Every structure is written in structure tokens, then in C-alpha cells.
Amino acid sequence: MNAITSSLTAIWSSSIGKKIIVALTGSFLVFFLVGHLVGNLLVFVGREAFNDYAQFLHHMIHGAGIWLFRCVMLGTLALHVAATVSLTLRNRAARQPYEHQAVIQASIYSRTMIWSGLTLLAFFIYHMLHFTLRVGNSYDTYVDPEHLAKTGVARHDAWKMVIDGFSNGPVTLFYLIAMTLLCSHLSHGFASIFQTLGLRPKRSESAIRHLSLAYGFVIWAGFIAIPLAILFGIVKA
């Protein structure tokens, strides 16, 4: 076992190391969600703007960029969930003799963190299968008619894919549940990042807590606005 492997093992074996892993991976996910939401909101701008965005993503580094990012994203999310689950199980085992007092003191967010995290991991995998790998649908055959008429070049109609995908009631319901859990997870996790990394002095606790709630609400409202607008016919192909 070399020095790097030994160091990584030591970090993973300690509670502090796992908390730092959760904080760092959580920070990555926080920034990713902002960028992802901004891109997704282009659905409201129209087919051309959204498909231009999708085309840019799929042609980064000659098409390899988007898959590289997806692998990093999935690995980060899996590491985040694994560290969170491990910490939760360790904490529960440590406080078992004082379980009643601990439950009273723990917030509902921290008590459900493990379940919201696992649900979000499952949702991310489903989301990839649905819109990226397009399993069980014919979205890969969609062609942008406006771009084809203007340039004579065929490109994927990601805009229509999103609209058709969220025109399905059960799919939209699952998405809304996942986004609500995400908001709950973020509202607790965002503030925890500052605490774990030593960036939350006593005088800033209230401001960070309010910032955490505001961030979670904005992300939630932004993401659910898209499927709801599609389901109720505000945005349609």
C-alpha cells in the first residue's frame, strides 16, 4: 500500500475525513445545480435557444466532454451518498444508548438525510436512463425541424424531448418528489458545508442559515417550474 492509498484510507476511516468528503462533494453539487438550472430554464426561451445549449454540451471536446463530466458527476454523487450513509450509520451506532435524546435534538432534515440522498441517487440514475441513454423511448429519433429548415443540417431536438418527457404524469410526479427531497437535502447540507469547512463563525450562523433556505427554495422553484409549465400546457411543442 503506497502513501497515497494509505492517506485516502485514513481519510475515509475517520469521521472528520468523511465529513470533509461530504462537504467537498456537496460543494461541487451545489455549483453544478446552479449551472444545470440556468441551462434548463432555456426551455422557456424556446426550441432554438435550448437546442443550441444542448448542442454545445454534446460537442464539447469533440463529444467526449459531456461524458467525462457525467462520469465525474456520477462518481461525485456516489461518493457523497456513500460518505453520508456511512456517517449516518456510525452516528446512530454511537448514540444508540441515548437514542431518545438524540432524536429530540436532531432536525428532521438530518434524520432523513440518508433517505433523501439515496432517493436522489436513484433519481439521477433514472434521469440519465430517461433523457441521456433514452431507454424505453424514441427520443433519439427527434430532429429539430427549425434548424433543419434553416441550415439543411439535422440535429437532435432536445427541446421537444424535454416537453414530451414531462408530458407524462408519473414521470413529472417522480421529478417533483425528487426535487422536493433535493430542496430538503440542500437546505440542511448547504449550511453544513460552511460548518464542516470552518467557514461559519458564530456571528454568521443566522445569515448562512437563511442563505441555505433561500438557495434550496430557488433551486426547487426553478426546477419544478419546468415540468409544471409543460404539464399544464404553458410550454408546448
FENSULPE-V266904 format. One record per residue. N is the residue number from 1. PSI is psi in whole degrees, 0 to 359 (none if undefined). Layout:
n = {N | N}
psi = {PSI | PSI}
This chain:
n = {1 | 2 | 3 | 4 | 5 | 6 | 7 | 8 | 9 | 10 | 11 | 12 | 13 | 14 | 15 | 16 | 17 | 18 | 19 | 20 | 21 | 22 | 23 | 24 | 25 | 26 | 27 | 28 | 29 | 30 | 31 | 32 | 33 | 34 | 35 | 36 | 37 | 38 | 39 | 40 | 41 | 42 | 43 | 44 | 45 | 46 | 47 | 48 | 49 | 50 | 51 | 52 | 53 | 54 | 55 | 56 | 57 | 58 | 59 | 60 | 61 | 62 | 63 | 64 | 65 | 66 | 67 | 68 | 69 | 70 | 71 | 72 | 73 | 74 | 75 | 76 | 77 | 78 | 79 | 80 | 81 | 82 | 83 | 84 | 85 | 86 | 87 | 88 | 89 | 90 | 91 | 92 | 93 | 94 | 95 | 96 | 97 | 98 | 99 | 100 | 101 | 102 | 103 | 104 | 105 | 106 | 107 | 108 | 109 | 110 | 111 | 112 | 113 | 114 | 115 | 116 | 117 | 118 | 119 | 120 | 121 | 122 | 123 | 124 | 125 | 126 | 127 | 128 | 129 | 130 | 131 | 132 | 133 | 134 | 135 | 136 | 137 | 138 | 139 | 140 | 141 | 142 | 143 | 144 | 145 | 146 | 147 | 148 | 149 | 150 | 151 | 152 | 153 | 154 | 155 | 156 | 157 | 158 | 159 | 160 | 161 | 162 | 163 | 164 | 165 | 166 | 167 | 168 | 169 | 170 | 171 | 172 | 173 | 174 | 175 | 176 | 177 | 178 | 179 | 180 | 181 | 182 | 183 | 184 | 185 | 186 | 187 | 188 | 189 | 190 | 191 | 192 | 193 | 194 | 195 | 196 | 197 | 198 | 199 | 200 | 201 | 202 | 203 | 204 | 205 | 206 | 207 | 208 | 209 | 210 | 211 | 212 | 213 | 214 | 215 | 216 | 217 | 218 | 219 | 220 | 221 | 222 | 223 | 224 | 225 | 226 | 227 | 228 | 229 | 230 | 231 | 232 | 233 | 234 | 235 | 236 | 237}
psi = {121 | 178 | 321 | 314 | 319 | 318 | 316 | 320 | 318 | 319 | 315 | 329 | 340 | 150 | 319 | 319 | 317 | 322 | 322 | 320 | 315 | 317 | 316 | 315 | 324 | 321 | 318 | 315 | 324 | 313 | 323 | 316 | 324 | 310 | 319 | 319 | 315 | 316 | 317 | 328 | 349 | 347 | 323 | 339 | 322 | 176 | 311 | 313 | 316 | 319 | 329 | 316 | 313 | 319 | 319 | 314 | 317 | 354 | 7 | 134 | 48 | 36 | 346 | 336 | 316 | 323 | 325 | 315 | 320 | 320 | 317 | 318 | 313 | 319 | 319 | 316 | 317 | 318 | 320 | 313 | 316 | 316 | 321 | 315 | 314 | 316 | 317 | 314 | 320 | 318 | 321 | 319 | 323 | 328 | 12 | 318 | 341 | 35 | 321 | 313 | 321 | 320 | 324 | 318 | 331 | 143 | 161 | 329 | 314 | 328 | 333 | 5 | 317 | 320 | 321 | 323 | 315 | 321 | 319 | 324 | 316 | 320 | 318 | 318 | 315 | 317 | 320 | 317 | 322 | 307 | 337 | 304 | 343 | 48 | 131 | 14 | 178 | 29 | 334 | 347 | 355 | 131 | 134 | 107 | 326 | 317 | 322 | 318 | 325 | 321 | 342 | 6 | 132 | 136 | 160 | 137 | 78 | 328 | 311 | 326 | 315 | 317 | 314 | 322 | 319 | 5 | 353 | 119 | 307 | 322 | 315 | 319 | 316 | 320 | 316 | 318 | 315 | 318 | 326 | 319 | 321 | 318 | 317 | 316 | 315 | 321 | 326 | 316 | 325 | 313 | 326 | 329 | 313 | 319 | 313 | 321 | 7 | 30 | 19 | 80 | 160 | 318 | 344 | 0 | 313 | 316 | 318 | 322 | 317 | 322 | 320 | 315 | 320 | 317 | 312 | 319 | 316 | 316 | 315 | 309 | 319 | 314 | 322 | 340 | 326 | 303 | 326 | 320 | 323 | 315 | 325 | 11 | 12 | 321 | 123 | 155 | none}
